């Protein structure tokens, strides 16, 4: 694919305030003006992909074409092997229409049961799309363990029940800077940063 350059603006193709905030913070070193998709009146497309990469690409292309600007979309979620990979690409949907992640975390606890392996991973796919519909995808992953009850009020989503390997704190307890340095999103961003350094 021919390398394409960014101007000074990029659309974040998400209506999730926590996700937009984290992505904006990770983009700060590039001096880009971040534009939220909802501020442009762009609808959230239905996530019909079967993988994180497919959903990220779908969202990024829709925003880039709709806004006429480069767009960045993230699709990420919690993968629990003992639940057959669930909630996976359905992580947000487990929270229901009200985005109640307290209920989503309780559902994970309930379905996991007492004896199951508590291993889990967070996976992130970042898609960088252009107004012509072309797209590049970058993926990151971090492994860890589920802990119950939930701990901490930082972060968002499933952060309070996920403790990364080698750490004592959950993502919900960590200072944002520490989380950003190791998270699945940060690992995907490392790949994106190399790409942006070339433009």
PLY file of the C-alpha trace (Angstrom):
ply
format ascii 1.0
element vertex 199
property float x
property float y
property float z
element edge 198
property int vertex1
property int vertex2
end_header
0.00 0.00 0.00
1.26 3.47 -0.88
2.16 5.48 2.22
-0.31 8.29 2.90
0.23 11.34 5.05
-1.87 12.94 7.75
-2.74 16.61 7.92
-3.42 18.16 11.31
-6.78 16.53 12.05
-7.87 12.97 12.69
-11.30 11.60 13.58
-11.60 9.16 16.48
-14.32 6.78 15.34
-15.85 6.07 18.74
-18.74 7.37 20.83
-17.18 5.90 24.01
-15.80 8.86 26.05
-13.28 6.72 27.94
-11.89 5.22 24.76
-11.74 8.61 23.02
-9.87 10.08 25.99
-7.28 7.27 26.03
-6.71 7.42 22.27
-6.41 11.24 22.35
-3.78 10.97 25.10
-1.81 8.40 23.10
-1.94 10.64 20.01
-0.69 13.76 21.82
2.98 13.35 20.77
1.98 13.70 17.11
0.42 17.13 17.50
-2.80 16.08 15.80
-6.13 17.74 16.46
-8.49 14.99 17.57
-12.07 15.24 16.33
-14.73 13.04 17.95
-17.01 11.19 15.56
-20.12 12.19 17.50
-19.17 15.88 17.28
-19.46 15.53 13.50
-22.82 13.79 13.76
-21.36 10.55 12.41
-23.41 7.48 13.38
-21.83 4.40 14.89
-21.93 1.63 12.29
-23.18 -1.77 13.35
-20.24 -3.99 14.32
-20.85 -7.01 12.12
-17.24 -8.25 11.94
-16.22 -11.57 13.48
-12.81 -10.27 14.61
-11.53 -7.16 16.38
-9.62 -6.19 13.23
-12.71 -6.46 11.02
-14.80 -4.30 13.35
-12.07 -1.66 13.74
-11.69 -1.46 9.97
-15.45 -1.15 9.46
-15.70 1.74 11.95
-12.60 3.57 10.72
-13.60 3.46 7.06
-17.14 4.64 7.82
-15.79 7.63 9.78
-13.08 8.52 7.24
-15.47 8.41 4.30
-18.19 10.24 6.25
-15.90 13.01 7.52
-13.58 13.30 4.55
-10.68 13.05 7.01
-8.31 10.30 8.16
-9.93 8.33 10.95
-8.72 6.02 13.68
-10.93 3.32 15.17
-10.30 0.90 17.98
-12.06 -2.37 18.53
-11.01 -4.08 21.67
-12.28 -6.42 24.30
-11.79 -9.06 26.91
-11.01 -12.59 25.80
-11.50 -15.36 28.37
-10.34 -18.81 27.15
-12.45 -20.62 29.76
-15.51 -18.97 28.20
-14.54 -20.02 24.70
-13.05 -16.60 24.00
-16.12 -14.68 25.18
-17.03 -11.92 25.57
-14.49 -11.15 22.79
-15.91 -8.99 19.99
-19.15 -8.83 21.99
-17.46 -7.20 25.02
-19.38 -3.93 24.70
-22.63 -5.72 23.95
-22.35 -7.70 27.20
-22.79 -4.32 28.92
-26.21 -3.92 27.27
-27.77 -0.81 25.77
-27.12 1.11 28.97
-23.36 0.36 28.80
-23.52 -1.13 32.31
-20.08 -2.69 32.68
-20.84 -3.51 36.30
-23.40 -5.97 34.98
-21.00 -7.15 32.26
-18.29 -7.90 34.84
-20.83 -9.72 37.00
-21.83 -11.81 33.98
-18.18 -12.79 33.42
-17.90 -13.81 37.09
-21.15 -15.75 36.96
-20.35 -17.62 33.75
-16.76 -18.32 34.79
-17.81 -19.99 38.04
-15.51 -20.88 40.92
-13.32 -23.61 39.50
-12.50 -22.35 36.03
-9.14 -21.00 34.88
-9.18 -17.21 35.47
-6.73 -16.46 32.64
-7.78 -13.63 30.33
-6.40 -11.25 27.73
-7.25 -7.82 26.47
-6.94 -7.51 22.69
-6.96 -4.29 20.68
-7.11 -3.68 16.94
-6.48 -0.13 15.71
-7.52 0.75 12.18
-6.23 3.86 10.41
-8.48 4.68 7.44
-8.47 7.30 4.71
-11.32 9.06 2.90
-10.75 6.88 -0.17
-11.66 3.79 1.88
-8.16 2.34 2.24
-7.17 1.10 5.70
-4.28 -0.26 7.77
-4.72 -2.35 10.94
-2.40 -2.68 13.97
-3.01 -5.21 16.78
-1.88 -5.49 20.40
-2.54 -7.92 23.26
-1.84 -8.20 26.99
-2.33 -11.33 29.08
-3.42 -11.45 32.67
-5.84 -12.84 35.25
-9.40 -12.04 36.20
-9.96 -10.96 39.80
-13.21 -10.73 41.74
-14.64 -8.65 43.23
-13.82 -5.77 40.88
-11.12 -3.44 42.15
-10.54 0.23 41.34
-12.49 2.99 39.66
-9.99 4.14 37.07
-10.06 3.18 33.41
-13.29 1.91 31.91
-15.02 -1.25 30.74
-13.61 -4.43 32.26
-10.50 -2.74 33.70
-11.46 -3.34 37.38
-11.43 -7.15 36.98
-8.26 -7.47 34.86
-4.82 -7.80 36.50
-1.95 -7.91 33.98
0.68 -10.63 34.33
3.33 -9.70 36.90
1.25 -6.89 38.43
-0.57 -6.56 41.74
-3.02 -3.90 40.64
-5.89 -4.21 38.20
-6.16 -1.78 35.31
-8.94 -0.17 37.33
-6.50 0.61 40.15
-3.51 1.73 38.09
-2.42 5.28 37.45
-3.35 6.01 33.81
0.29 6.48 32.84
1.22 3.00 34.03
-1.71 1.43 32.23
-0.93 3.32 29.00
2.65 2.04 29.12
1.63 -1.62 29.01
-1.93 -2.01 27.78
-3.16 -3.83 24.71
-4.02 -0.42 23.25
-0.50 0.85 23.97
1.00 -2.17 22.22
-1.14 -1.58 19.16
-0.18 2.09 19.32
3.51 1.20 19.28
2.97 -0.24 15.82
0.86 2.73 14.78
3.54 5.15 16.02
6.10 3.58 13.71
3.66 4.09 10.86
2.96 7.73 11.80
6.67 8.44 12.15
6.99 7.65 8.45
4.40 10.19 7.32
0 1
1 2
2 3
3 4
4 5
5 6
6 7
7 8
8 9
9 10
10 11
11 12
12 13
13 14
14 15
15 16
16 17
17 18
18 19
19 20
20 21
21 22
22 23
23 24
24 25
25 26
26 27
27 28
28 29
29 30
30 31
31 32
32 33
33 34
34 35
35 36
36 37
37 38
38 39
39 40
40 41
41 42
42 43
43 44
44 45
45 46
46 47
47 48
48 49
49 50
50 51
51 52
52 53
53 54
54 55
55 56
56 57
57 58
58 59
59 60
60 61
61 62
62 63
63 64
64 65
65 66
66 67
67 68
68 69
69 70
70 71
71 72
72 73
73 74
74 75
75 76
76 77
77 78
78 79
79 80
80 81
81 82
82 83
83 84
84 85
85 86
86 87
87 88
88 89
89 90
90 91
91 92
92 93
93 94
94 95
95 96
96 97
97 98
98 99
99 100
100 101
101 102
102 103
103 104
104 105
105 106
106 107
107 108
108 109
109 110
110 111
111 112
112 113
113 114
114 115
115 116
116 117
117 118
118 119
119 120
120 121
121 122
122 123
123 124
124 125
125 126
126 127
127 128
128 129
129 130
130 131
131 132
132 133
133 134
134 135
135 136
136 137
137 138
138 139
139 140
140 141
141 142
142 143
143 144
144 145
145 146
146 147
147 148
148 149
149 150
150 151
151 152
152 153
153 154
154 155
155 156
156 157
157 158
158 159
159 160
160 161
161 162
162 163
163 164
164 165
165 166
166 167
167 168
168 169
169 170
170 171
171 172
172 173
173 174
174 175
175 176
176 177
177 178
178 179
179 180
180 181
181 182
182 183
183 184
184 185
185 186
186 187
187 188
188 189
189 190
190 191
191 192
192 193
193 194
194 195
195 196
196 197
197 198
